[in-house]
Amino acid sequence: MPDYVLGIDQSTQGTKALLFDQIGNLICRTDLPHRQIINDSGWVEHDPLEIYENTVQVVKNLVDKANIDKNEIKVLGISNQRETALAWNRITGEPVYHAIVWQCARGAAICENLEKEGHAQMVRSHTGLQLSPYFSAAKIAWILQNVAKTEKMAQAGELCCGTIDSWLVYKLTRGKEFRTDYSNASRTQLFNVSTLSWDEEVCGLFGIPRSCLAQVTDSDGYYGETDFDGYLNHPIPIRGVLGDSHGALFGQGCLKKGMIKATYGTGSSIMMNIGEKPIFSNHVVTSLAWKIGGKVNYVLEGNINYTGAVITWLCKDLHIINSPAETQSLAEIASPEDQTYLVPAFSGLGAPYWDSDARAVLCGMSRTTKKEEVVKAALESIAYQITDVLKAMSQESGIEISELRVDGGPTKNEYLMRFQSDIAGIPVLIPSSEELSGIGAAYAAGLAQGIYDSDTLFSLAKRRRFEPSMVQEVREQKYQGWKNAIVKVFS
């Protein structure tokens, strides 16, 4: 009988179930969306119960679609949207409030107060992260400060506070296990990345008792067993948990120091494996890649606000294209001599600039600049931003980057991939599979369960390769033009 590996990828927009065979091939996928609950203040929430119910249902749909014997599923791996935080009653398993999504900045005042009190540097040195409402800590603190009775529940040990992975593990094991992995813990802004434990001092600043937080477990550790609310005849172990970007890094096979991947989505996560010791940077953040095989790996990570969203802006806001697919052909017929640059700082700039007050500019246009040139500038802005982060990471780590592994929808755009390789001056590699986050968690689970062999598993991956062909002098001129345009967003 075949041994199947099941992956759950719980993302911002929905939940996917992924089925993998004995050699790691993705053979079936099903999806279910969930509501995006947004109020007039721009607060973004998800219903945790809806997410859990969708998780169970999407597995049932997968088994039906794949037409397999559900008893042949042997192990589960989970990847999840990071930083989204929630709290629930430890006894009843009922959420006390909706999950507060990573995009939601309602904890800004909490962070601003801590910064005024002079705590920002300490938080950064302990957690590797800039003090920001983006991370889970301020979201959990907001719940404790604003949702009735939660502070008393927390002090009494009756409250679980965590990220989506710990919520799913808790619910899937019927409340027996309250666990999170090292990658997710490192993105809460409550975890000390040097001591590898919840940080008492930082937790105290945010008013979050450590007793409310999950047990931190190896990313390929044992997270209990689940039968998906009785759907399976026999429970299966949960043996892989990773935050989505970390899952993509693992799925890309970036297992060694110096290997780096970029995920092109609405925004982008660029992540470099820096090995078994942390490196602290002023331009990018330090997190844990995972703890797998008993060993911790660290990462440098840079997050960019607008990459794929730039293409959406062209389509939905400027209305100069009808679909993202048009961007490649338009960019290819644009004048190569045009010097238009777009810096898409629509809501500030992320790594490596970290300026929330920066605003977008479109500059360098001439009388002959047309739609095609604007589209080309928009596409190229994606590659320039990622190159900025690559250069910062290489400089901070002292590691020369030899190639960039990429994933996400925009990687289908050949113009963008060629330009990314040219402007960064390194090969760009695109895997044949798209579901890298779920693949990473499923692979971790399959390896832990003894279904997969690491050497064989990653050697089978097929990748399309783009090599740089731009003359060095031209590359330098174009990149200097970008740096000149960047200066304008701060003036």
Buried (B, 14 or more C-beta within 10 A) or exposed (E): EEBBBBBBBBBBEBBBBBBBBEEBEBEBBBBBEBEEBEEEEEBBBBBBBBBBBBBBBBBBBBBEEBEBEBEEBBBBBBBBBBBBBBBBBBEEBEBBBBBBBBBBBBBBEBBBEBBEEEBBEBBBEBBBBBBBBBBBBBBBBBBBBEBEEBBEBBEEEBBBBBBBBBBBBBBBBBBEBBBBBBBBBBBBBBBBBBEBEBBEEBBEBBBBBEBBBBBBBBBBBEBBBBBBBEEBEEBBBBBBBBBBBBBBBBBBBBBEBBBBBBBBBBBBBBBBBBBEEBBBBEBBBBBBBBBBBEEBBBBBBBBBBBBBBBBEBBBEEEEBBEEBEBBBEBBBEBBEEBBBBBBBBBEBBBBBBBEBEBBBBBBBBEEEBBBBBBBBBBBBBBBBBBBBBBBBBBEBBEBEBEBBBBBBBBBBBBBBBBBBBBBBBBBBBBBEBBBBBBBBBBBBBBBBBEBBEEEEBBEEBEBEEBEBEBEEEEBEEBBEBBEEBBEBBEE
